[in-house]
């Protein structure tokens, strides 16, 4: 078992760090809001630290799950950043969804200081984190990944190395591109059924068993039909991720016409007050356009 630091205790990080304790690891946590770290210690044991650097001291693995590129830089760099506390030979594992650019930047700094870096964004949402069944997409050296994978396994259903530094983040972009298109298609289908006077639940029972079936259809159609959007990943965060996708697509010359369009639809959801709704709330926009 390993000594692990976990930085960032949001809706994903809080349960992920808890799974590390249950797997037998010695865990020290840090969160920008200290009260959240205290809540985690009360729930799971372990200890908390006052800074990323303090949490990382003596840790074999430092895991992070924060908000965006700037948040990640802030917890990694500087006198109180995790890199200042990490020992040579340790491995930093980043579960945040960020740009491949900042990933490669920080991986280079880590290499200069003698420790490893694995970008390991996750998919599966809050439920996947709570149940320990996340899909984890990784980039980094084969040796760093091989060391980190048994620790990541505490909350992963599947974990794969997909290439060198940044490959995990690029794979997560593909994941978000897929979700954007699928959620818009499902929203349009369910709204079409409502306007046509069909029983959406009955239709989904049939079509979910055929080629139209998807995780989104199986897990979100009920709440979408009921107008409940407090499940999983928020629209505000999805737009952050899609901005990364679109920026990267422009850099590499990969057209994303549907993704760009759905990003604007999510902007409309934000304008309707749905920034904290989950990503299935695209149907809310369609209802607003077509009379409730």
C-alpha positions in Angstrom: 0.0 0.0 0.0 1.2 3.5 -0.8 1.3 6.9 0.9 -0.9 9.1 -1.2 -1.8 12.8 -1.2 -5.1 13.8 -2.8 -5.6 17.5 -3.8 -9.2 18.7 -4.5 -12.3 17.4 -2.8 -15.1 18.4 -5.0 -18.0 16.1 -6.1 -15.5 13.8 -7.8 -12.4 14.1 -5.6 -14.2 13.6 -2.3 -15.4 10.0 -3.0 -12.3 9.2 -5.1 -10.0 9.9 -2.1 -12.3 7.9 0.1 -11.8 4.8 -2.2 -8.1 5.1 -1.7 -8.6 4.8 2.1 -10.8 1.7 1.6 -8.1 0.2 -0.6 -5.7 0.4 2.3 -3.6 3.4 1.3 -2.4 6.1 3.7 -4.1 9.3 2.5 -3.4 12.9 3.2 -5.9 15.4 1.6 -5.8 19.1 0.7 -8.7 21.3 -0.3 -8.8 25.0 -0.9 -11.8 25.2 1.5 -10.4 23.7 4.7 -13.9 22.9 6.0 -14.3 20.4 3.2 -11.1 18.7 4.1 -12.2 18.4 7.7 -15.5 16.9 6.5 -13.6 14.3 4.5 -11.3 13.4 7.4 -14.4 13.0 9.6 -16.0 10.7 7.0 -13.0 8.7 5.9 -10.2 9.1 8.4 -6.7 10.0 7.1 -5.4 13.4 7.7 -5.5 16.9 6.0 -2.8 19.4 5.2 -2.8 23.2 5.0 -1.2 23.4 1.6 -0.5 21.2 -1.5 3.2 21.2 -0.6 2.5 19.9 2.9 0.2 17.3 1.6 2.8 16.1 -0.9 5.6 15.7 1.5 6.7 12.1 1.7 3.9 11.0 -0.6 4.7 8.3 -3.2 1.7 9.5 -5.3 0.0 12.9 -5.5 -3.4 12.8 -7.1 -5.2 16.0 -8.1 -8.8 16.7 -9.2 -9.4 20.4 -9.4 -11.2 22.8 -11.8 -9.2 24.1 -14.8 -5.8 24.9 -16.1 -5.2 27.8 -13.7 -6.4 25.8 -10.7 -4.0 23.0 -11.7 -1.0 25.4 -12.1 -1.8 26.9 -8.7 -1.8 23.7 -6.8 1.4 22.4 -8.6 3.7 25.5 -8.7 5.0 28.0 -6.3 6.4 27.7 -2.7 3.1 26.1 -1.5 2.5 24.0 -4.6 2.6 20.3 -4.6 5.8 20.1 -6.7 7.6 22.0 -3.9 6.8 19.1 -1.5 7.3 16.1 -3.8 10.3 13.9 -3.5 12.4 12.6 -6.4 10.8 9.4 -7.7 7.3 10.2 -6.7 4.5 10.4 -9.3 1.9 13.2 -9.8 -1.4 11.9 -11.2 -3.8 14.6 -12.6 -7.5 13.6 -12.8 -8.6 17.2 -13.8 -9.9 17.8 -17.3 -7.5 20.4 -18.6 -5.7 21.2 -21.8 -3.0 19.0 -23.3 -0.9 22.2 -23.3 -0.8 22.7 -19.6 -0.4 19.0 -19.1 2.8 18.9 -21.2 4.0 22.1 -19.5 3.7 20.6 -16.0 5.0 17.2 -17.1 8.2 18.9 -18.3 8.6 20.7 -15.0 8.0 17.4 -13.1 10.7 15.6 -15.3 13.2 18.4 -14.5 12.6 17.9 -10.8 13.0 14.1 -11.0 9.4 12.9 -10.5 6.8 11.4 -12.8 3.6 12.9 -14.2 0.5 11.0 -15.5 -2.4 12.9 -17.0 -5.5 10.8 -16.1 -8.8 12.5 -16.7 -11.9 10.5 -15.8 -15.3 9.8 -17.1 -18.3 8.4 -15.3 -19.6 11.4 -13.4 -20.4 11.8 -9.7 -22.1 8.4 -9.6 -19.0 6.7 -11.1 -16.8 8.4 -8.6 -19.0 7.4 -5.7 -19.2 3.8 -6.9 -15.6 3.5 -7.8 -16.3 2.6 -11.5 -14.7 5.5 -13.4 -13.1 5.2 -16.8 -9.6 6.6 -16.7 -7.7 7.8 -19.8 -4.0 8.2 -19.2 -1.0 9.8 -20.8 2.6 9.6 -19.7 5.6 7.3 -19.8 5.0 3.6 -19.6 7.0 3.3 -16.3 5.1 6.1 -14.6 1.8 4.7 -15.7 2.7 1.2 -14.5 3.5 2.5 -11.1 0.3 4.7 -10.8 -2.2 2.2 -12.3 -2.6 0.0 -9.1 -3.4 3.1 -7.1 -5.8 4.5 -9.6 -7.5 1.1 -9.6 -9.1 2.0 -6.3 -11.8 4.0 -8.2 -11.5 2.7 -11.7 -13.6 0.3 -13.7 -11.1 0.6 -16.6 -7.8 2.4 -16.8 -5.6 2.6 -19.9 -2.5 4.3 -21.0 -3.2 5.8 -24.5 0.2 7.5 -25.2 2.7 10.0 -24.0 2.0 13.1 -22.0 -1.2 14.8 -23.0 -2.8 11.7 -24.6 -5.1 11.2 -21.6 -6.4 14.8 -22.0 -6.9 14.3 -25.8 -8.9 11.1 -25.1 -11.0 13.0 -22.7 -11.7 15.6 -25.3 -13.0 12.8 -27.6 -15.2 11.6 -24.7 -16.8 15.1 -24.3 -17.2 15.5 -28.1 -19.2 12.2 -28.1 -21.3 13.2 -25.1 -22.2 16.6 -26.6 -23.6 15.1 -29.8 -25.4 12.2 -28.0 -27.1 14.5 -25.5 -28.4 16.8 -28.2 -29.7 13.9 -30.2 -31.4 12.4 -27.2 -32.9 15.7 -26.2 -34.3 16.3 -29.7 -35.7 12.7 -29.8 -37.5 13.0 -26.5 -38.8 16.5 -27.3 -40.0 15.2 -30.7 -41.9 12.4 -28.9 -43.5 14.9 -26.4 -44.8 17.1 -29.3 -46.0 14.0 -31.2 -48.0 12.8 -28.2 -46.0 9.6 -27.6 -45.1 8.0 -24.3 -41.4 8.7 -24.1 -40.7 6.0 -21.6 -42.4 3.3 -23.7 -40.5 4.4 -26.8 -37.2 4.4 -25.0 -37.9 0.9 -23.6 -38.0 -0.3 -27.2 -35.4 1.8 -29.0 -32.8 1.5 -26.2 -32.5 -2.2 -27.1 -31.5 -1.3 -30.7 -28.9 0.8 -32.5 -30.1 4.0 -30.8 -29.2 2.8 -27.3 -26.6 4.6 -25.2 -25.6 5.2 -21.6 -27.2 8.6 -21.8 -30.5 7.1 -23.0 -30.5 4.4 -20.3 -29.6 6.7 -17.4 -31.0 10.1 -18.2 -34.2 9.7 -20.2 -36.4 9.5 -17.1 -35.0 12.6 -15.4 -35.1 14.5 -18.7 -38.8 13.7 -19.2 -39.4 14.8 -15.6 -37.5 18.0 -16.1 -35.0 17.2 -13.3 -31.4 18.2 -14.1 -29.5 17.9 -10.8 -27.5 14.8 -11.7 -23.8 14.7 -12.5 -21.7 17.1 -14.6 -22.8 20.7 -14.7 -23.3 22.7 -17.9 -20.8 25.3 -16.7 -18.1 22.6 -16.5 -19.2 21.1 -19.8 -18.7 24.5 -21.6 -15.2 24.7 -20.0 -14.4 21.3 -21.5 -15.9 22.0 -24.9 -13.8 25.2 -25.1 -10.7 23.0 -24.6 -12.0 20.7 -27.3 -12.6 23.5 -29.8 -9.3 25.3 -29.1 -7.4 22.1 -29.6 -9.4 21.2 -32.7 -8.4 24.6 -34.2 -4.7 23.9 -33.3 -4.6 20.5 -35.0 -7.0 21.2 -37.9 -9.8 18.9 -36.9 -13.3 20.3 -37.7 -15.9 19.9 -35.0 -19.1 21.4 -36.5 -21.6 19.6 -34.3 -19.6 20.2 -31.1 -19.4 23.9 -31.8 -23.1 24.0 -32.4 -23.9 22.1 -29.2 -21.6 24.4 -27.2 -23.8 27.3 -28.3 -26.9 25.4 -27.2 -25.3 24.9 -23.8 -24.7 28.7 -23.8 -28.4 29.1 -24.3 -29.1 26.8 -21.3 -26.8 29.0 -19.2 -28.8 32.1 -20.3 -32.0 30.3 -19.2 -30.4 30.0 -15.7 -29.2 26.4 -16.1 -25.5 26.8 -15.6 -25.6 24.3 -12.7 -28.0 21.9 -14.4 -26.4 18.7 -15.6 -25.6 18.1 -19.3 -28.9 16.5 -20.0 -30.6 19.9 -19.7 -30.3 20.5 -23.4 -34.0 19.4 -23.6 -34.8 22.4 -21.4 -33.7 24.7 -24.2 -35.9 22.8 -26.7 -38.9 23.1 -24.4 -38.3 26.8 -24.1 -38.1 27.2 -27.9 -41.3 25.1 -28.5 -43.7 26.4 -25.8 -42.8 24.5 -22.6 
